[in-house]
Amino acid sequence: MTAYAEEKSIQDLERTWMDEVIGLATTSVKNGGGPFGALIARGGEIVAIGNNNVTSHLDPTAHGEVSAIRAACQKLGTFSLEGSVLVTSCEPCPMCLSSALWARVDQIIFAADRDDAAVAGFDDRKFYDLFEKQPAELWPMVIRRVDMPNRTAPFDAWLAKSDRIDY
């Protein structure tokens, strides 16, 4: 396989994963959770998935990314997710980013960003400001956005939900 074909294959896999987490986040809203979904992949395979259950579990740490990290660690029987990628429907909040750092995730990719989240009522920018002091090149992992046309689908479902619990 040529380097171009390998990169194209990786991009296709990332888009497939991204569609998976966007669908998971949208389904989460329909099932009473928040509009966030995540997965952990290693070696090209999905290890675990997670979605936001903050209000349904009355747990402010039950974010999609944290749920996926917890599930992956349990499945793999380790606290280290070295060699893994965290794929998430939205840019990780500082807590989820910290969790990924502690888990030693190699890479994070996300679709919607903090501004998309703010439009849907999830404005964590004051928390992000605490982390903005360090330039991205000093972070021990790659963090990048994947442009997805359906990136706001979970937030659209959230905003359309009449019985949502805002937080």
C-alpha positions as CSV (number, residue, x, y, z in Angstrom):
1,M,0.0,0.0,0.0
2,T,1.3,3.4,-0.9
3,A,1.7,6.1,1.7
4,Y,-1.1,8.1,0.0
5,A,-3.4,5.0,0.0
6,E,-2.6,4.3,3.7
7,E,-3.4,7.9,4.7
8,K,-6.6,7.8,2.7
9,S,-7.5,4.5,4.4
10,I,-6.9,6.1,7.8
11,Q,-9.0,9.1,6.9
12,D,-11.8,6.9,5.8
13,L,-11.6,4.9,9.1
14,E,-11.6,8.2,11.1
15,R,-14.7,9.4,9.2
16,T,-16.4,6.1,9.9
17,W,-15.6,6.4,13.6
18,M,-16.8,10.0,13.6
19,D,-20.1,9.0,12.0
20,E,-20.4,6.3,14.7
21,V,-19.9,8.8,17.6
22,I,-22.2,11.5,16.1
23,G,-24.9,8.8,15.8
24,L,-24.2,7.6,19.3
25,A,-24.5,11.2,20.6
26,T,-27.7,11.8,18.7
27,T,-29.2,8.5,20.0
28,S,-28.1,9.5,23.5
29,V,-30.3,12.5,23.4
30,K,-33.3,10.3,22.3
31,N,-32.6,8.0,25.2
32,G,-32.4,10.7,27.9
33,G,-28.6,11.4,27.9
34,G,-26.6,14.4,26.7
35,P,-25.6,15.1,23.1
36,F,-22.1,13.7,23.4
37,G,-20.7,10.4,22.2
38,A,-17.2,8.9,22.1
39,L,-15.2,5.8,21.4
40,I,-11.8,4.4,22.0
41,A,-10.1,2.7,19.1
42,R,-6.8,0.8,19.0
43,G,-5.2,-1.0,16.1
44,G,-8.0,0.2,13.8
45,E,-10.7,-1.5,15.9
46,I,-13.2,0.0,18.2
47,V,-12.5,-1.0,21.8
48,A,-15.3,0.7,23.6
49,I,-18.0,3.4,23.3
50,G,-19.5,5.9,25.7
51,N,-22.1,8.6,25.7
52,N,-23.0,11.4,28.1
53,N,-25.1,10.3,31.1
54,V,-24.6,13.3,33.4
55,T,-28.3,13.9,34.1
56,S,-29.6,10.3,33.8
57,H,-26.9,9.0,36.3
58,L,-26.7,12.2,38.4
59,D,-23.0,12.2,37.8
60,P,-21.2,15.3,36.6
61,T,-18.2,13.2,35.5
62,A,-20.3,10.9,33.3
63,H,-19.3,12.6,30.0
64,G,-19.1,10.5,26.8
65,E,-15.3,10.6,26.7
66,V,-14.9,9.5,30.3
67,S,-17.4,6.8,29.9
68,A,-15.6,5.5,26.8
69,I,-12.2,5.7,28.6
70,R,-13.6,3.7,31.6
71,A,-15.2,1.1,29.4
72,A,-12.0,0.7,27.3
73,C,-9.8,0.3,30.4
74,Q,-12.1,-2.3,31.8
75,K,-12.2,-4.2,28.5
76,L,-8.5,-4.1,28.1
77,G,-7.7,-4.7,31.7
78,T,-5.4,-1.8,32.0
79,F,-5.4,1.9,33.1
80,S,-3.2,2.9,30.2
81,L,-4.6,3.4,26.7
82,E,-1.3,4.0,25.0
83,G,-1.6,3.3,21.3
84,S,-5.3,4.4,21.3
85,V,-7.3,7.2,19.8
86,L,-10.2,8.9,21.4
87,V,-12.8,9.8,18.8
88,T,-15.5,12.2,20.1
89,S,-18.5,14.0,18.7
90,C,-17.4,17.3,20.2
91,E,-14.2,18.9,21.3
92,P,-13.4,17.4,24.8
93,C,-14.0,19.7,27.8
94,P,-11.1,20.2,30.1
95,M,-12.1,17.3,32.4
96,C,-12.3,14.9,29.4
97,L,-9.0,16.2,28.1
98,S,-7.4,15.6,31.4
99,S,-8.9,12.1,31.6
100,A,-7.4,11.4,28.2
101,L,-4.1,12.6,29.4
102,W,-4.2,10.4,32.4
103,A,-5.2,7.5,30.3
104,R,-2.2,8.1,28.0
105,V,-4.3,8.3,24.8
106,D,-2.1,8.9,21.8
107,Q,-4.5,11.1,19.8
108,I,-7.9,12.8,20.1
109,I,-10.1,13.6,17.1
110,F,-13.4,15.5,17.3
111,A,-16.1,16.9,15.1
112,A,-18.1,19.8,16.7
113,D,-16.1,22.4,18.6
114,R,-16.6,24.4,21.8
115,D,-18.5,27.1,19.9
116,D,-20.9,24.6,18.4
117,A,-21.5,23.3,22.0
118,A,-22.0,26.8,23.3
119,V,-24.8,27.4,20.8
120,A,-26.6,24.3,22.3
121,G,-26.2,25.6,25.9
122,F,-22.9,23.9,26.8
123,D,-20.7,26.9,27.2
124,D,-17.5,25.7,28.9
125,R,-15.3,28.4,27.5
126,K,-14.4,29.7,31.0
127,F,-13.0,26.2,31.8
128,Y,-11.1,26.1,28.5
129,D,-9.5,29.4,29.3
130,L,-7.8,27.7,32.2
131,F,-6.0,25.4,29.8
132,E,-5.2,28.0,27.1
133,K,-2.0,29.0,28.8
134,Q,-0.1,26.1,27.2
135,P,0.5,26.2,23.4
136,A,-0.8,23.1,21.6
137,E,2.6,22.0,20.6
138,L,3.5,21.3,24.2
139,W,0.7,18.8,24.7
140,P,1.9,15.1,24.7
141,M,-0.8,14.0,22.2
142,V,-2.2,15.1,18.9
143,I,-5.6,16.9,19.1
144,R,-7.3,17.8,15.9
145,R,-10.7,18.5,14.4
146,V,-12.2,16.4,11.6
147,D,-14.6,18.4,9.5
148,M,-17.9,16.6,9.4
149,P,-21.0,18.0,7.7
150,N,-23.3,16.5,10.4
151,R,-21.2,17.6,13.4
152,T,-24.1,19.5,15.0
153,A,-26.7,16.7,14.6
154,P,-26.6,15.8,18.3
155,F,-27.0,19.4,19.4
156,D,-29.9,19.9,17.0
157,A,-31.6,16.9,18.5
158,W,-30.8,18.3,22.0
159,L,-32.3,21.7,21.2
160,A,-35.4,20.1,19.7
161,K,-36.0,17.9,22.8
162,S,-38.7,19.6,24.9
163,D,-38.0,17.6,28.0
164,R,-34.2,18.1,28.1
165,I,-32.6,19.0,31.4
166,D,-30.3,21.9,30.8
167,Y,-27.0,22.0,32.7
